């Protein structure tokens, strides 16, 4: 075989290897984003956002109040992401408990 042919084959093997590595990384990232504790926290945040929208639409909450409550939820969501990043893509039970307590506080404000 010529040097060009060997170089081409080696290059193709490397490309296939790298593509396989990216596929595995993508699968892990997808799984981590769907981790049950993260899913539970994020579902609550989405539900709270819908509740805020309903209250504004019904005239039971001002846009300023809604903005503050959404900012609180945004901070909780960022905290969840930061904690997941530190723990290999998931949050611990204690972190979930802490985030839920913060969500409970914000939920009570929405209910007022």
Secondary structure, DSSP 4 states (H G I P E B T S, - for coil): --HHHHHHHHHHHHHHHHHHHHHHHHHHHHHHHT-HHHHHHHHHHHHHHHHHHHHHHTTSS-HHHHHHHHHHHHHHHHHHHHHHHHTTS---HHHHHHHHHHHHHHHHHHH-
